[in-house]
Amino acid sequence: MAQVVIVMGSATDRPTAEKAEKILDKFGIGYETFVASAHRTPDRVVEIIRNSDAEIFIALAGLSAALPGVVAAHTLKPVIGIPCASSSSPGNLDSLLSVVQMPPGVPVAAVGIGRGENAALLAARIIGITDKGINDSLESYRKELEKKTLDSN
């Protein structure tokens, strides 16, 4: 069973999704990844959400970044939004603001632009609240990062 569902607004978001998948693989967290656009295939987005038993959704989108909000509008489960850079707007502040400026009652947790790895780590932390094995793995991961930081100085 997939504990996390990753939904990309476009196949061009694949590199960011792969960052999340790599972290989820590292922690042994099951996931499924889909391409579905809030604007071009809205019925598919809703179908993915309604047919999923996942605990957490990660939604990636660039440009207007409506996808995380649309996912959040159709579930009460945690939604983590990843704004993605695009070739037309590499910094893509519009995308970032779209993810973080959700209206009251439709919360979306947001990570930095293109930060698939942080979205997956946040999902792991949420799962780790009730899964001691994931929590222990997160603690080990944090110690690895601390060691790398100290070794690089």
C-alpha positions as CSV (number, residue, x, y, z in Angstrom):
1,M,0.0,0.0,0.0
2,A,1.2,3.5,-0.8
3,Q,1.5,5.7,2.2
4,V,2.3,8.7,0.0
5,V,0.8,9.8,-3.3
6,I,2.9,12.2,-5.4
7,V,1.0,14.1,-8.0
8,M,2.8,16.2,-10.6
9,G,1.0,18.8,-12.6
10,S,3.3,18.1,-15.6
11,A,5.8,15.5,-16.7
12,T,8.4,18.3,-16.7
13,D,8.2,18.2,-12.9
14,R,9.7,14.7,-12.9
15,P,13.2,15.8,-11.6
16,T,11.6,17.3,-8.5
17,A,9.4,14.2,-8.0
18,E,12.5,12.0,-8.3
19,K,14.1,13.9,-5.4
20,A,11.0,13.0,-3.2
21,E,11.0,9.4,-4.5
22,K,14.6,8.9,-3.6
23,I,14.0,10.0,0.0
24,L,10.9,7.9,0.3
25,D,12.8,4.9,-1.0
26,K,15.6,5.5,1.5
27,F,13.0,5.3,4.4
28,G,11.1,2.4,2.9
29,I,7.9,4.4,2.5
30,G,5.6,3.2,-0.2
31,Y,4.4,5.7,-2.8
32,E,2.7,6.1,-6.1
33,T,3.4,8.9,-8.6
34,F,0.9,10.3,-11.1
35,V,0.8,13.1,-13.6
36,A,-2.4,15.0,-13.4
37,S,-3.1,18.7,-14.0
38,A,-5.5,20.8,-12.0
39,H,-6.3,22.7,-15.2
40,R,-6.0,20.2,-18.0
41,T,-7.2,17.0,-16.3
42,P,-9.1,18.0,-13.1
43,D,-11.3,14.9,-13.1
44,R,-8.2,12.8,-13.0
45,V,-6.8,14.7,-10.0
46,V,-10.1,14.1,-8.1
47,E,-10.1,10.4,-9.1
48,I,-6.6,9.9,-7.9
49,I,-7.4,11.5,-4.5
50,R,-10.7,9.7,-4.0
51,N,-9.3,6.3,-5.0
52,S,-6.2,6.6,-2.7
53,D,-5.7,5.1,0.7
54,A,-2.5,7.1,1.1
55,E,-1.9,9.0,4.4
56,I,-0.2,12.0,2.7
57,F,-0.3,13.7,-0.6
58,I,2.7,15.6,-2.2
59,A,1.6,17.9,-5.0
60,L,4.1,19.5,-7.4
61,A,3.2,22.3,-9.7
62,G,4.8,25.3,-11.4
63,L,3.4,28.4,-13.0
64,S,0.1,29.1,-11.1
65,A,0.6,26.1,-8.8
66,A,-3.1,25.3,-8.3
67,L,-2.6,21.6,-7.9
68,P,-1.7,21.5,-4.2
69,G,-4.8,23.6,-3.4
70,V,-7.0,21.4,-5.5
71,V,-5.7,18.3,-3.8
72,A,-6.3,19.9,-0.4
73,A,-9.8,20.9,-1.4
74,H,-10.7,17.2,-2.0
75,T,-9.1,15.5,1.1
76,L,-8.7,16.0,4.8
77,K,-5.3,14.3,4.8
78,P,-2.0,16.3,4.9
79,V,-1.0,17.9,1.6
80,I,2.6,19.0,1.0
81,G,3.0,21.4,-1.9
82,I,6.1,21.8,-3.9
83,P,6.4,24.9,-6.1
84,C,8.4,24.0,-9.2
85,A,10.6,26.2,-11.3
86,S,9.8,26.4,-15.0
87,S,11.8,27.4,-18.0
88,S,9.8,30.6,-18.3
89,S,10.2,31.5,-14.7
90,P,13.2,29.8,-13.0
91,G,12.7,31.5,-9.7
92,N,8.9,31.1,-9.9
93,L,7.8,33.2,-7.0
94,D,4.3,33.0,-8.4
95,S,4.3,29.3,-7.8
96,L,5.7,29.7,-4.3
97,L,3.1,32.3,-3.3
98,S,0.3,30.1,-4.8
99,V,1.2,27.2,-2.6
100,V,1.7,29.2,0.7
101,Q,-1.2,31.7,0.3
102,M,-4.0,29.2,0.6
103,P,-7.4,30.4,1.9
104,P,-8.5,29.7,5.5
105,G,-9.7,26.1,5.8
106,V,-7.7,24.7,3.0
107,P,-4.2,24.2,4.4
108,V,-1.2,23.1,2.4
109,A,2.2,22.6,3.9
110,A,4.8,24.2,1.6
111,V,8.5,23.5,1.0
112,G,10.9,25.5,-1.0
113,I,10.9,25.8,-4.8
114,G,12.0,22.4,-6.2
115,R,12.6,20.9,-2.8
116,G,11.2,17.4,-3.4
117,E,13.6,16.0,-0.8
118,N,12.2,18.3,1.9
119,A,8.6,17.3,1.0
120,A,9.5,13.6,1.4
121,L,11.3,14.3,4.7
122,L,8.2,16.2,6.0
123,A,6.0,13.2,4.9
124,A,8.4,10.9,6.7
125,R,8.2,13.0,9.9
126,I,4.4,12.9,9.7
127,I,4.4,9.1,9.3
128,G,7.1,8.9,12.0
129,I,4.7,10.3,14.6
130,T,3.1,6.8,14.8
131,D,5.8,4.6,13.2
132,K,8.8,4.2,15.5
133,G,10.9,2.6,12.7
134,I,10.5,5.6,10.5
135,N,11.2,7.9,13.4
136,D,14.4,6.0,14.3
137,S,15.5,6.2,10.6
138,L,14.9,9.9,10.6
139,E,17.1,10.3,13.7
140,S,19.9,8.4,12.0
141,Y,19.4,10.4,8.8
142,R,19.7,13.7,10.8
143,K,22.9,12.4,12.5
144,E,24.4,11.6,9.0
145,L,23.6,15.1,7.9
146,E,25.2,16.6,11.0
147,K,28.3,14.6,10.4
148,K,28.5,15.6,6.7
149,T,28.1,19.2,7.8
150,L,30.9,19.0,10.4
151,D,33.2,17.1,8.0
152,S,32.8,19.7,5.3
153,N,33.9,22.6,7.6
